Amino acid sequence: DIFAGKWKEMRGQVKEWWGELTDDDLDRVEGKADQLVGLLQQKYGYTKEYAEEEINRRLEAAKV
């Protein structure tokens, strides 16, 4: 999984994209995309589909 492999280098960028996520939140994600989707649903009220689209869009734009 590319997401898990790049997690350490992406972590700071993820925090910039979604500033409501805390370091503890990011620790719990541990590079698991489904965990990040769940957090975005919880913190931002996104639907699962929207959270997945948003993650993919931002990763594509960042060329990760």
PDBQT receptor file of N, H, CA, C and O in Angstrom, charges set to zero:
ATOM      1  N   ASP A   1       0.841  -1.191   0.000  1.00  0.00    +0.000 N 
ATOM      2  CA  ASP A   1       0.000   0.000   0.000  1.00  0.00    +0.000 C 
ATOM      3  C   ASP A   1       0.883   1.249   0.000  1.00  0.00    +0.000 C 
ATOM      4  O   ASP A   1       1.651   1.482   0.933  1.00  0.00    +0.000 OA
ATOM      5  N   ILE A   2       0.761   2.029  -1.038  1.00  0.00    +0.000 N 
ATOM      6  H   ILE A   2       0.137   1.840  -1.796  1.00  0.00    +0.000 HD
ATOM      7  CA  ILE A   2       1.576   3.235  -1.196  1.00  0.00    +0.000 C 
ATOM      8  C   ILE A   2       1.328   4.208  -0.052  1.00  0.00    +0.000 C 
ATOM      9  O   ILE A   2       2.257   4.848   0.441  1.00  0.00    +0.000 OA
ATOM     10  N   PHE A   3       0.086   4.316   0.363  1.00  0.00    +0.000 N 
ATOM     11  H   PHE A   3      -0.669   3.797  -0.037  1.00  0.00    +0.000 HD
ATOM     12  CA  PHE A   3      -0.275   5.232   1.444  1.00  0.00    +0.000 C 
ATOM     13  C   PHE A   3       0.513   4.919   2.702  1.00  0.00    +0.000 C 
ATOM     14  O   PHE A   3       1.088   5.817   3.317  1.00  0.00    +0.000 OA
ATOM     15  N   ALA A   4       0.545   3.653   3.087  1.00  0.00    +0.000 N 
ATOM     16  H   ALA A   4       0.079   2.923   2.587  1.00  0.00    +0.000 HD
ATOM     17  CA  ALA A   4       1.259   3.251   4.300  1.00  0.00    +0.000 C 
ATOM     18  C   ALA A   4       2.751   3.488   4.154  1.00  0.00    +0.000 C 
ATOM     19  O   ALA A   4       3.403   3.921   5.104  1.00  0.00    +0.000 OA
ATOM     20  N   GLY A   5       3.299   3.212   2.987  1.00  0.00    +0.000 N 
ATOM     21  H   GLY A   5       2.769   2.860   2.215  1.00  0.00    +0.000 HD
ATOM     22  CA  GLY A   5       4.730   3.379   2.761  1.00  0.00    +0.000 C 
ATOM     23  C   GLY A   5       5.183   4.825   2.806  1.00  0.00    +0.000 C 
ATOM     24  O   GLY A   5       6.320   5.110   3.183  1.00  0.00    +0.000 OA
ATOM     25  N   LYS A   6       4.315   5.729   2.432  1.00  0.00    +0.000 N 
ATOM     26  H   LYS A   6       3.392   5.497   2.126  1.00  0.00    +0.000 HD
ATOM     27  CA  LYS A   6       4.664   7.152   2.389  1.00  0.00    +0.000 C 
ATOM     28  C   LYS A   6       4.170   7.928   3.606  1.00  0.00    +0.000 C 
ATOM     29  O   LYS A   6       4.357   9.142   3.690  1.00  0.00    +0.000 OA
ATOM     30  N   TRP A   7       3.547   7.235   4.541  1.00  0.00    +0.000 N 
ATOM     31  H   TRP A   7       3.395   6.249   4.473  1.00  0.00    +0.000 HD
ATOM     32  CA  TRP A   7       2.883   7.909   5.647  1.00  0.00    +0.000 C 
ATOM     33  C   TRP A   7       3.796   8.865   6.406  1.00  0.00    +0.000 C 
ATOM     34  O   TRP A   7       3.401   9.997   6.685  1.00  0.00    +0.000 OA
ATOM     35  N   LYS A   8       5.006   8.434   6.745  1.00  0.00    +0.000 N 
ATOM     36  H   LYS A   8       5.327   7.514   6.518  1.00  0.00    +0.000 HD
ATOM     37  CA  LYS A   8       5.876   9.295   7.560  1.00  0.00    +0.000 C 
ATOM     38  C   LYS A   8       6.191  10.600   6.857  1.00  0.00    +0.000 C 
ATOM     39  O   LYS A   8       6.215  11.653   7.494  1.00  0.00    +0.000 OA
ATOM     40  N   GLU A   9       6.431  10.552   5.563  1.00  0.00    +0.000 N 
ATOM     41  H   GLU A   9       6.412   9.697   5.045  1.00  0.00    +0.000 HD
ATOM     42  CA  GLU A   9       6.750  11.792   4.859  1.00  0.00    +0.000 C 
ATOM     43  C   GLU A   9       5.501  12.627   4.556  1.00  0.00    +0.000 C 
ATOM     44  O   GLU A   9       5.597  13.841   4.378  1.00  0.00    +0.000 OA
ATOM     45  N   MET A  10       4.344  11.988   4.498  1.00  0.00    +0.000 N 
ATOM     46  H   MET A  10       4.266  11.001   4.642  1.00  0.00    +0.000 HD
ATOM     47  CA  MET A  10       3.099  12.695   4.214  1.00  0.00    +0.000 C 
ATOM     48  C   MET A  10       2.451  13.283   5.452  1.00  0.00    +0.000 C 
ATOM     49  O   MET A  10       1.637  14.200   5.347  1.00  0.00    +0.000 OA
ATOM     50  N   ARG A  11       2.794  12.779   6.602  1.00  0.00    +0.000 N 
ATOM     51  H   ARG A  11       3.456  12.034   6.687  1.00  0.00    +0.000 HD
ATOM     52  CA  ARG A  11       2.102  13.128   7.840  1.00  0.00    +0.000 C 
ATOM     53  C   ARG A  11       1.992  14.637   8.068  1.00  0.00    +0.000 C 
ATOM     54  O   ARG A  11       0.916  15.125   8.415  1.00  0.00    +0.000 OA
ATOM     55  N   GLY A  12       3.063  15.369   7.885  1.00  0.00    +0.000 N 
ATOM     56  H   GLY A  12       3.937  14.972   7.603  1.00  0.00    +0.000 HD
ATOM     57  CA  GLY A  12       3.030  16.820   8.064  1.00  0.00    +0.000 C 
ATOM     58  C   GLY A  12       2.102  17.497   7.074  1.00  0.00    +0.000 C 
ATOM     59  O   GLY A  12       1.396  18.446   7.415  1.00  0.00    +0.000 OA
ATOM     60  N   GLN A  13       2.111  17.004   5.854  1.00  0.00    +0.000 N 
ATOM     61  H   GLN A  13       2.685  16.234   5.577  1.00  0.00    +0.000 HD
ATOM     62  CA  GLN A  13       1.248  17.572   4.838  1.00  0.00    +0.000 C 
ATOM     63  C   GLN A  13      -0.226  17.285   5.151  1.00  0.00    +0.000 C 
ATOM     64  O   GLN A  13      -1.089  18.139   4.947  1.00  0.00    +0.000 OA
ATOM     65  N   VAL A  14      -0.495  16.094   5.641  1.00  0.00    +0.000 N 
ATOM     66  H   VAL A  14       0.206  15.401   5.807  1.00  0.00    +0.000 HD
ATOM     67  CA  VAL A  14      -1.869  15.742   6.026  1.00  0.00    +0.000 C 
ATOM     68  C   VAL A  14      -2.353  16.685   7.121  1.00  0.00    +0.000 C 
ATOM     69  O   VAL A  14      -3.508  17.109   7.119  1.00  0.00    +0.000 OA
ATOM     70  N   LYS A  15      -1.476  17.006   8.043  1.00  0.00    +0.000 N 
ATOM     71  H   LYS A  15      -0.537  16.662   8.045  1.00  0.00    +0.000 HD
ATOM     72  CA  LYS A  15      -1.857  17.911   9.136  1.00  0.00    +0.000 C 
ATOM     73  C   LYS A  15      -2.121  19.324   8.598  1.00  0.00    +0.000 C 
ATOM     74  O   LYS A  15      -2.991  20.027   9.111  1.00  0.00    +0.000 OA
ATOM     75  N   GLU A  16      -1.377  19.737   7.573  1.00  0.00    +0.000 N 
ATOM     76  H   GLU A  16      -0.671  19.166   7.156  1.00  0.00    +0.000 HD
ATOM     77  CA  GLU A  16      -1.641  21.036   6.951  1.00  0.00    +0.000 C 
ATOM     78  C   GLU A  16      -2.986  21.035   6.225  1.00  0.00    +0.000 C 
ATOM     79  O   GLU A  16      -3.743  22.003   6.304  1.00  0.00    +0.000 OA
ATOM     80  N   TRP A  17      -3.277  19.946   5.523  1.00  0.00    +0.000 N 
ATOM     81  H   TRP A  17      -2.662  19.159   5.459  1.00  0.00    +0.000 HD
ATOM     82  CA  TRP A  17      -4.525  19.845   4.769  1.00  0.00    +0.000 C 
ATOM     83  C   TRP A  17      -5.726  19.849   5.689  1.00  0.00    +0.000 C 
ATOM     84  O   TRP A  17      -6.726  20.512   5.415  1.00  0.00    +0.000 OA
ATOM     85  N   TRP A  18      -5.628  19.114   6.776  1.00  0.00    +0.000 N 
ATOM     86  H   TRP A  18      -4.815  18.576   6.999  1.00  0.00    +0.000 HD
ATOM     87  CA  TRP A  18      -6.755  18.961   7.702  1.00  0.00    +0.000 C 
ATOM     88  C   TRP A  18      -6.278  19.339   9.101  1.00  0.00    +0.000 C 
ATOM     89  O   TRP A  18      -5.927  18.474   9.904  1.00  0.00    +0.000 OA
ATOM     90  N   GLY A  19      -6.269  20.620   9.377  1.00  0.00    +0.000 N 
ATOM     91  H   GLY A  19      -6.554  21.322   8.725  1.00  0.00    +0.000 HD
ATOM     92  CA  GLY A  19      -5.707  21.159  10.606  1.00  0.00    +0.000 C 
ATOM     93  C   GLY A  19      -6.393  20.741  11.898  1.00  0.00    +0.000 C 
ATOM     94  O   GLY A  19      -5.822  20.896  12.978  1.00  0.00    +0.000 OA
ATOM     95  N   GLU A  20      -7.606  20.214  11.803  1.00  0.00    +0.000 N 
ATOM     96  H   GLU A  20      -8.069  20.088  10.926  1.00  0.00    +0.000 HD
ATOM     97  CA  GLU A  20      -8.289  19.768  13.015  1.00  0.00    +0.000 C 
ATOM     98  C   GLU A  20      -7.776  18.423  13.509  1.00  0.00    +0.000 C 
ATOM     99  O   GLU A  20      -8.098  18.009  14.622  1.00  0.00    +0.000 OA
ATOM    100  N   LEU A  21      -6.982  17.738  12.693  1.00  0.00    +0.000 N 
ATOM    101  H   LEU A  21      -6.720  18.074  11.788  1.00  0.00    +0.000 HD
ATOM    102  CA  LEU A  21      -6.427  16.450  13.115  1.00  0.00    +0.000 C 
ATOM    103  C   LEU A  21      -5.244  16.692  14.045  1.00  0.00    +0.000 C 
ATOM    104  O   LEU A  21      -4.343  17.466  13.720  1.00  0.00    +0.000 OA
ATOM    105  N   THR A  22      -5.245  16.045  15.177  1.00  0.00    +0.000 N 
ATOM    106  H   THR A  22      -5.976  15.417  15.442  1.00  0.00    +0.000 HD
ATOM    107  CA  THR A  22      -4.174  16.207  16.162  1.00  0.00    +0.000 C 
ATOM    108  C   THR A  22      -3.062  15.191  15.907  1.00  0.00    +0.000 C 
ATOM    109  O   THR A  22      -3.226  14.263  15.114  1.00  0.00    +0.000 OA
ATOM    110  N   ASP A  23      -1.944  15.375  16.579  1.00  0.00    +0.000 N 
ATOM    111  H   ASP A  23      -1.811  16.128  17.223  1.00  0.00    +0.000 HD
ATOM    112  CA  ASP A  23      -0.856  14.396  16.485  1.00  0.00    +0.000 C 
ATOM    113  C   ASP A  23      -1.325  13.026  16.964  1.00  0.00    +0.000 C 
ATOM    114  O   ASP A  23      -0.940  12.005  16.393  1.00  0.00    +0.000 OA
ATOM    115  N   ASP A  24      -2.145  12.994  17.998  1.00  0.00    +0.000 N 
ATOM    116  H   ASP A  24      -2.457  13.823  18.462  1.00  0.00    +0.000 HD
ATOM    117  CA  ASP A  24      -2.689  11.718  18.478  1.00  0.00    +0.000 C 
ATOM    118  C   ASP A  24      -3.551  11.059  17.408  1.00  0.00    +0.000 C 
ATOM    119  O   ASP A  24      -3.488   9.845  17.217  1.00  0.00    +0.000 OA
ATOM    120  N   ASP A  25      -4.361  11.860  16.706  1.00  0.00    +0.000 N 
ATOM    121  H   ASP A  25      -4.413  12.847  16.861  1.00  0.00    +0.000 HD
ATOM    122  CA  ASP A  25      -5.166  11.320  15.605  1.00  0.00    +0.000 C 
ATOM    123  C   ASP A  25      -4.262  10.689  14.555  1.00  0.00    +0.000 C 
ATOM    124  O   ASP A  25      -4.514   9.580  14.084  1.00  0.00    +0.000 OA
ATOM    125  N   LEU A  26      -3.217  11.407  14.200  1.00  0.00    +0.000 N 
ATOM    126  H   LEU A  26      -3.013  12.308  14.583  1.00  0.00    +0.000 HD
ATOM    127  CA  LEU A  26      -2.307  10.914  13.155  1.00  0.00    +0.000 C 
ATOM    128  C   LEU A  26      -1.540   9.684  13.621  1.00  0.00    +0.000 C 
ATOM    129  O   LEU A  26      -1.238   8.804  12.815  1.00  0.00    +0.000 OA
ATOM    130  N   ASP A  27      -1.221   9.613  14.909  1.00  0.00    +0.000 N 
ATOM    131  H   ASP A  27      -1.466  10.328  15.563  1.00  0.00    +0.000 HD
ATOM    132  CA  ASP A  27      -0.584   8.406  15.449  1.00  0.00    +0.000 C 
ATOM    133  C   ASP A  27      -1.499   7.200  15.290  1.00  0.00    +0.000 C 
ATOM    134  O   ASP A  27      -1.045   6.106  14.954  1.00  0.00    +0.000 OA
ATOM    135  N   ARG A  28      -2.781   7.404  15.531  1.00  0.00    +0.000 N 
ATOM    136  H   ARG A  28      -3.150   8.293  15.804  1.00  0.00    +0.000 HD
ATOM    137  CA  ARG A  28      -3.743   6.303  15.411  1.00  0.00    +0.000 C 
ATOM    138  C   ARG A  28      -3.917   5.843  13.969  1.00  0.00    +0.000 C 
ATOM    139  O   ARG A  28      -4.172   4.663  13.726  1.00  0.00    +0.000 OA
ATOM    140  N   VAL A  29      -3.784   6.752  13.012  1.00  0.00    +0.000 N 
ATOM    141  H   VAL A  29      -3.576   7.711  13.210  1.00  0.00    +0.000 HD
ATOM    142  CA  VAL A  29      -3.932   6.399  11.601  1.00  0.00    +0.000 C 
ATOM    143  C   VAL A  29      -2.852   5.397  11.178  1.00  0.00    +0.000 C 
ATOM    144  O   VAL A  29      -3.140   4.436  10.465  1.00  0.00    +0.000 OA
ATOM    145  N   GLU A  30      -1.620   5.621  11.615  1.00  0.00    +0.000 N 
ATOM    146  H   GLU A  30      -1.386   6.402  12.195  1.00  0.00    +0.000 HD
ATOM    147  CA  GLU A  30      -0.492   4.730  11.336  1.00  0.00    +0.000 C 
ATOM    148  C   GLU A  30      -0.384   4.323   9.870  1.00  0.00    +0.000 C 
ATOM    149  O   GLU A  30      -0.008   3.189   9.574  1.00  0.00    +0.000 OA
ATOM    150  N   GLY A  31      -0.704   5.220   8.961  1.00  0.00    +0.000 N 
ATOM    151  H   GLY A  31      -1.009   6.141   9.202  1.00  0.00    +0.000 HD
ATOM    152  CA  GLY A  31      -0.559   4.925   7.541  1.00  0.00    +0.000 C 
ATOM    153  C   GLY A  31      -1.693   4.127   6.942  1.00  0.00    +0.000 C 
ATOM    154  O   GLY A  31      -1.576   3.641   5.817  1.00  0.00    +0.000 OA
ATOM    155  N   LYS A  32      -2.779   3.982   7.661  1.00  0.00    +0.000 N 
ATOM    156  H   LYS A  32      -2.874   4.377   8.574  1.00  0.00    +0.000 HD
ATOM    157  CA  LYS A  32      -3.918   3.215   7.153  1.00  0.00    +0.000 C 
ATOM    158  C   LYS A  32      -4.947   4.184   6.569  1.00  0.00    +0.000 C 
ATOM    159  O   LYS A  32      -5.535   4.992   7.288  1.00  0.00    +0.000 OA
ATOM    160  N   ALA A  33      -5.152   4.090   5.267  1.00  0.00    +0.000 N 
ATOM    161  H   ALA A  33      -4.674   3.434   4.683  1.00  0.00    +0.000 HD
ATOM    162  CA  ALA A  33      -6.051   5.014   4.578  1.00  0.00    +0.000 C 
ATOM    163  C   ALA A  33      -7.464   4.949   5.144  1.00  0.00    +0.000 C 
ATOM    164  O   ALA A  33      -8.124   5.980   5.273  1.00  0.00    +0.000 OA
ATOM    165  N   ASP A  34      -7.939   3.749   5.485  1.00  0.00    +0.000 N 
ATOM    166  H   ASP A  34      -7.403   2.911   5.381  1.00  0.00    +0.000 HD
ATOM    167  CA  ASP A  34      -9.305   3.630   6.008  1.00  0.00    +0.000 C 
ATOM    168  C   ASP A  34      -9.456   4.332   7.353  1.00  0.00    +0.000 C 
ATOM    169  O   ASP A  34     -10.531   4.838   7.676  1.00  0.00    +0.000 OA
ATOM    170  N   GLN A  35      -8.377   4.361   8.138  1.00  0.00    +0.000 N 
ATOM    171  H   GLN A  35      -7.504   3.950   7.875  1.00  0.00    +0.000 HD
ATOM    172  CA  GLN A  35      -8.408   5.077   9.419  1.00  0.00    +0.000 C 
ATOM    173  C   GLN A  35      -8.504   6.583   9.188  1.00  0.00    +0.000 C 
ATOM    174  O   GLN A  35      -9.217   7.285   9.906  1.00  0.00    +0.000 OA
ATOM    175  N   LEU A  36      -7.779   7.072   8.178  1.00  0.00    +0.000 N 
ATOM    176  H   LEU A  36      -7.200   6.502   7.595  1.00  0.00    +0.000 HD
ATOM    177  CA  LEU A  36      -7.841   8.497   7.852  1.00  0.00    +0.000 C 
ATOM    178  C   LEU A  36      -9.232   8.857   7.345  1.00  0.00    +0.000 C 
ATOM    179  O   LEU A  36      -9.765   9.910   7.694  1.00  0.00    +0.000 OA
ATOM    180  N   VAL A  37      -9.814   8.009   6.539  1.00  0.00    +0.000 N 
ATOM    181  H   VAL A  37      -9.381   7.154   6.255  1.00  0.00    +0.000 HD
ATOM    182  CA  VAL A  37     -11.175   8.236   6.059  1.00  0.00    +0.000 C 
ATOM    183  C   VAL A  37     -12.123   8.381   7.253  1.00  0.00    +0.000 C 
ATOM    184  O   VAL A  37     -12.939   9.302   7.293  1.00  0.00    +0.000 OA
ATOM    185  N   GLY A  38     -12.015   7.483   8.211  1.00  0.00    +0.000 N 
ATOM    186  H   GLY A  38     -11.352   6.735   8.179  1.00  0.00    +0.000 HD
ATOM    187  CA  GLY A  38     -12.861   7.540   9.401  1.00  0.00    +0.000 C 
ATOM    188  C   GLY A  38     -12.675   8.816  10.199  1.00  0.00    +0.000 C 
ATOM    189  O   GLY A  38     -13.645   9.399  10.683  1.00  0.00    +0.000 OA
ATOM    190  N   LEU A  39     -11.438   9.248  10.335  1.00  0.00    +0.000 N 
ATOM    191  H   LEU A  39     -10.650   8.774   9.942  1.00  0.00    +0.000 HD
ATOM    192  CA  LEU A  39     -11.169  10.488  11.070  1.00  0.00    +0.000 C 
ATOM    193  C   LEU A  39     -11.779  11.688  10.364  1.00  0.00    +0.000 C 
ATOM    194  O   LEU A  39     -12.342  12.574  11.007  1.00  0.00    +0.000 OA
ATOM    195  N   LEU A  40     -11.666  11.717   9.035  1.00  0.00    +0.000 N 
ATOM    196  H   LEU A  40     -11.209  10.998   8.512  1.00  0.00    +0.000 HD
ATOM    197  CA  LEU A  40     -12.235  12.838   8.287  1.00  0.00    +0.000 C 
ATOM    198  C   LEU A  40     -13.753  12.846   8.403  1.00  0.00    +0.000 C 
ATOM    199  O   LEU A  40     -14.372  13.909   8.457  1.00  0.00    +0.000 OA
ATOM    200  N   GLN A  41     -14.344  11.669   8.442  1.00  0.00    +0.000 N 
ATOM    201  H   GLN A  41     -13.841  10.806   8.398  1.00  0.00    +0.000 HD
ATOM    202  CA  GLN A  41     -15.789  11.590   8.651  1.00  0.00    +0.000 C 
ATOM    203  C   GLN A  41     -16.158  12.141  10.021  1.00  0.00    +0.000 C 
ATOM    204  O   GLN A  41     -17.125  12.890  10.166  1.00  0.00    +0.000 OA
ATOM    205  N   GLN A  42     -15.377  11.760  11.017  1.00  0.00    +0.000 N 
ATOM    206  H   GLN A  42     -14.592  11.152  10.900  1.00  0.00    +0.000 HD
ATOM    207  CA  GLN A  42     -15.658  12.166  12.400  1.00  0.00    +0.000 C 
ATOM    208  C   GLN A  42     -15.425  13.656  12.606  1.00  0.00    +0.000 C 
ATOM    209  O   GLN A  42     -16.286  14.350  13.146  1.00  0.00    +0.000 OA
ATOM    210  N   LYS A  43     -14.273  14.149  12.183  1.00  0.00    +0.000 N 
ATOM    211  H   LYS A  43     -13.573  13.585  11.745  1.00  0.00    +0.000 HD
ATOM    212  CA  LYS A  43     -13.888  15.535  12.479  1.00  0.00    +0.000 C 
ATOM    213  C   LYS A  43     -14.533  16.558  11.558  1.00  0.00    +0.000 C 
ATOM    214  O   LYS A  43     -14.813  17.682  11.973  1.00  0.00    +0.000 OA
ATOM    215  N   TYR A  44     -14.774  16.165  10.290  1.00  0.00    +0.000 N 
ATOM    216  H   TYR A  44     -14.546  15.251   9.953  1.00  0.00    +0.000 HD
ATOM    217  CA  TYR A  44     -15.261  17.132   9.313  1.00  0.00    +0.000 C 
ATOM    218  C   TYR A  44     -16.669  16.835   8.804  1.00  0.00    +0.000 C 
ATOM    219  O   TYR A  44     -17.234  17.629   8.051  1.00  0.00    +0.000 OA
ATOM    220  N   GLY A  45     -17.237  15.704   9.205  1.00  0.00    +0.000 N 
ATOM    221  H   GLY A  45     -16.778  15.059   9.816  1.00  0.00    +0.000 HD
ATOM    222  CA  GLY A  45     -18.584  15.369   8.766  1.00  0.00    +0.000 C 
ATOM    223  C   GLY A  45     -18.656  14.913   7.315  1.00  0.00    +0.000 C 
ATOM    224  O   GLY A  45     -19.734  14.917   6.720  1.00  0.00    +0.000 OA
ATOM    225  N   TYR A  46     -17.528  14.523   6.742  1.00  0.00    +0.000 N 
ATOM    226  H   TYR A  46     -16.653  14.521   7.225  1.00  0.00    +0.000 HD
ATOM    227  CA  TYR A  46     -17.506  14.033   5.366  1.00  0.00    +0.000 C 
ATOM    228  C   TYR A  46     -18.228  12.693   5.283  1.00  0.00    +0.000 C 
ATOM    229  O   TYR A  46     -18.271  11.935   6.252  1.00  0.00    +0.000 OA
ATOM    230  N   THR A  47     -18.792  12.415   4.115  1.00  0.00    +0.000 N 
ATOM    231  H   THR A  47     -18.756  13.031   3.328  1.00  0.00    +0.000 HD
ATOM    232  CA  THR A  47     -19.260  11.056   3.849  1.00  0.00    +0.000 C 
ATOM    233  C   THR A  47     -18.028  10.212   3.548  1.00  0.00    +0.000 C 
ATOM    234  O   THR A  47     -16.960  10.751   3.258  1.00  0.00    +0.000 OA
ATOM    235  N   LYS A  48     -18.171   8.905   3.616  1.00  0.00    +0.000 N 
ATOM    236  H   LYS A  48     -19.039   8.467   3.851  1.00  0.00    +0.000 HD
ATOM    237  CA  LYS A  48     -17.044   8.025   3.317  1.00  0.00    +0.000 C 
ATOM    238  C   LYS A  48     -16.532   8.274   1.902  1.00  0.00    +0.000 C 
ATOM    239  O   LYS A  48     -15.325   8.367   1.678  1.00  0.00    +0.000 OA
ATOM    240  N   GLU A  49     -17.452   8.379   0.958  1.00  0.00    +0.000 N 
ATOM    241  H   GLU A  49     -18.432   8.304   1.140  1.00  0.00    +0.000 HD
ATOM    242  CA  GLU A  49     -17.072   8.590  -0.436  1.00  0.00    +0.000 C 
ATOM    243  C   GLU A  49     -16.336   9.911  -0.618  1.00  0.00    +0.000 C 
ATOM    244  O   GLU A  49     -15.322   9.974  -1.313  1.00  0.00    +0.000 OA
ATOM    245  N   TYR A  50     -16.853  10.968   0.012  1.00  0.00    +0.000 N 
ATOM    246  H   TYR A  50     -17.677  10.916   0.576  1.00  0.00    +0.000 HD
ATOM    247  CA  TYR A  50     -16.213  12.269  -0.127  1.00  0.00    +0.000 C 
ATOM    248  C   TYR A  50     -14.822  12.260   0.505  1.00  0.00    +0.000 C 
ATOM    249  O   TYR A  50     -13.884  12.824  -0.058  1.00  0.00    +0.000 OA
ATOM    250  N   ALA A  51     -14.683  11.627   1.662  1.00  0.00    +0.000 N 
ATOM    251  H   ALA A  51     -15.445  11.168   2.119  1.00  0.00    +0.000 HD
ATOM    252  CA  ALA A  51     -13.385  11.556   2.327  1.00  0.00    +0.000 C 
ATOM    253  C   ALA A  51     -12.382  10.824   1.443  1.00  0.00    +0.000 C 
ATOM    254  O   ALA A  51     -11.241  11.267   1.309  1.00  0.00    +0.000 OA
ATOM    255  N   GLU A  52     -12.792   9.710   0.837  1.00  0.00    +0.000 N 
ATOM    256  H   GLU A  52     -13.719   9.351   0.946  1.00  0.00    +0.000 HD
ATOM    257  CA  GLU A  52     -11.899   8.964  -0.052  1.00  0.00    +0.000 C 
ATOM    258  C   GLU A  52     -11.507   9.797  -1.261  1.00  0.00    +0.000 C 
ATOM    259  O   GLU A  52     -10.339   9.813  -1.651  1.00  0.00    +0.000 OA
ATOM    260  N   GLU A  53     -12.478  10.495  -1.863  1.00  0.00    +0.000 N 
ATOM    261  H   GLU A  53     -13.426  10.483  -1.546  1.00  0.00    +0.000 HD
ATOM    262  CA  GLU A  53     -12.202  11.357  -3.010  1.00  0.00    +0.000 C 
ATOM    263  C   GLU A  53     -11.249  12.482  -2.628  1.00  0.00    +0.000 C 
ATOM    264  O   GLU A  53     -10.323  12.797  -3.376  1.00  0.00    +0.000 OA
ATOM    265  N   GLU A  54     -11.472  13.082  -1.475  1.00  0.00    +0.000 N 
ATOM    266  H   GLU A  54     -12.224  12.826  -0.868  1.00  0.00    +0.000 HD
ATOM    267  CA  GLU A  54     -10.642  14.196  -1.015  1.00  0.00    +0.000 C 
ATOM    268  C   GLU A  54      -9.194  13.737  -0.778  1.00  0.00    +0.000 C 
ATOM    269  O   GLU A  54      -8.251  14.429  -1.161  1.00  0.00    +0.000 OA
ATOM    270  N   ILE A  55      -9.030  12.594  -0.160  1.00  0.00    +0.000 N 
ATOM    271  H   ILE A  55      -9.797  12.032   0.151  1.00  0.00    +0.000 HD
ATOM    272  CA  ILE A  55      -7.684  12.052   0.064  1.00  0.00    +0.000 C 
ATOM    273  C   ILE A  55      -7.006  11.806  -1.279  1.00  0.00    +0.000 C 
ATOM    274  O   ILE A  55      -5.869  12.227  -1.490  1.00  0.00    +0.000 OA
ATOM    275  N   ASN A  56      -7.699  11.129  -2.180  1.00  0.00    +0.000 N 
ATOM    276  H   ASN A  56      -8.623  10.787  -2.009  1.00  0.00    +0.000 HD
ATOM    277  CA  ASN A  56      -7.119  10.823  -3.494  1.00  0.00    +0.000 C 
ATOM    278  C   ASN A  56      -6.774  12.087  -4.266  1.00  0.00    +0.000 C 
ATOM    279  O   ASN A  56      -5.719  12.166  -4.896  1.00  0.00    +0.000 OA
ATOM    280  N   ARG A  57      -7.660  13.075  -4.220  1.00  0.00    +0.000 N 
ATOM    281  H   ARG A  57      -8.517  13.011  -3.708  1.00  0.00    +0.000 HD
ATOM    282  CA  ARG A  57      -7.417  14.335  -4.934  1.00  0.00    +0.000 C 
ATOM    283  C   ARG A  57      -6.169  15.040  -4.394  1.00  0.00    +0.000 C 
ATOM    284  O   ARG A  57      -5.329  15.514  -5.158  1.00  0.00    +0.000 OA
ATOM    285  N   ARG A  58      -6.068  15.098  -3.087  1.00  0.00    +0.000 N 
ATOM    286  H   ARG A  58      -6.750  14.712  -2.466  1.00  0.00    +0.000 HD
ATOM    287  CA  ARG A  58      -4.914  15.790  -2.493  1.00  0.00    +0.000 C 
ATOM    288  C   ARG A  58      -3.616  15.035  -2.731  1.00  0.00    +0.000 C 
ATOM    289  O   ARG A  58      -2.576  15.648  -2.970  1.00  0.00    +0.000 OA
ATOM    290  N   LEU A  59      -3.670  13.716  -2.668  1.00  0.00    +0.000 N 
ATOM    291  H   LEU A  59      -4.515  13.218  -2.474  1.00  0.00    +0.000 HD
ATOM    292  CA  LEU A  59      -2.465  12.918  -2.938  1.00  0.00    +0.000 C 
ATOM    293  C   LEU A  59      -2.015  13.084  -4.381  1.00  0.00    +0.000 C 
ATOM    294  O   LEU A  59      -0.820  13.192  -4.658  1.00  0.00    +0.000 OA
ATOM    295  N   GLU A  60      -2.968  13.102  -5.291  1.00  0.00    +0.000 N 
ATOM    296  H   GLU A  60      -3.938  13.014  -5.066  1.00  0.00    +0.000 HD
ATOM    297  CA  GLU A  60      -2.653  13.288  -6.711  1.00  0.00    +0.000 C 
ATOM    298  C   GLU A  60      -2.033  14.661  -6.940  1.00  0.00    +0.000 C 
ATOM    299  O   GLU A  60      -1.035  14.787  -7.649  1.00  0.00    +0.000 OA
ATOM    300  N   ALA A  61      -2.626  15.682  -6.341  1.00  0.00    +0.000 N 
ATOM    301  H   ALA A  61      -3.437  15.579  -5.765  1.00  0.00    +0.000 HD
ATOM    302  CA  ALA A  61      -2.116  17.042  -6.497  1.00  0.00    +0.000 C 
ATOM    303  C   ALA A  61      -0.710  17.179  -5.907  1.00  0.00    +0.000 C 
ATOM    304  O   ALA A  61       0.109  17.945  -6.415  1.00  0.00    +0.000 OA
ATOM    305  N   ALA A  62      -0.435  16.436  -4.836  1.00  0.00    +0.000 N 
ATOM    306  H   ALA A  62      -1.100  15.814  -4.423  1.00  0.00    +0.000 HD
ATOM    307  CA  ALA A  62       0.875  16.513  -4.193  1.00  0.00    +0.000 C 
ATOM    308  C   ALA A  62       1.882  15.561  -4.836  1.00  0.00    +0.000 C 
ATOM    309  O   ALA A  62       3.060  15.554  -4.481  1.00  0.00    +0.000 OA
ATOM    310  N   LYS A  63       1.402  14.761  -5.785  1.00  0.00    +0.000 N 
ATOM    311  H   LYS A  63       0.445  14.767  -6.073  1.00  0.00    +0.000 HD
ATOM    312  CA  LYS A  63       2.264  13.794  -6.492  1.00  0.00    +0.000 C 
ATOM    313  C   LYS A  63       2.901  12.801  -5.531  1.00  0.00    +0.000 C 
ATOM    314  O   LYS A  63       4.071  12.444  -5.675  1.00  0.00    +0.000 OA
ATOM    315  N   VAL A  64       2.122  12.357  -4.548  1.00  0.00    +0.000 N 
ATOM    316  H   VAL A  64       1.172  12.647  -4.431  1.00  0.00    +0.000 HD
ATOM    317  CA  VAL A  64       2.610  11.391  -3.563  1.00  0.00    +0.000 C 
ATOM    318  C   VAL A  64       2.385  10.002  -4.075  1.00  0.00    +0.000 C 
ATOM    319  O   VAL A  64       2.725   9.032  -3.398  1.00  0.00    +0.000 OA
TER     320      VAL A  64
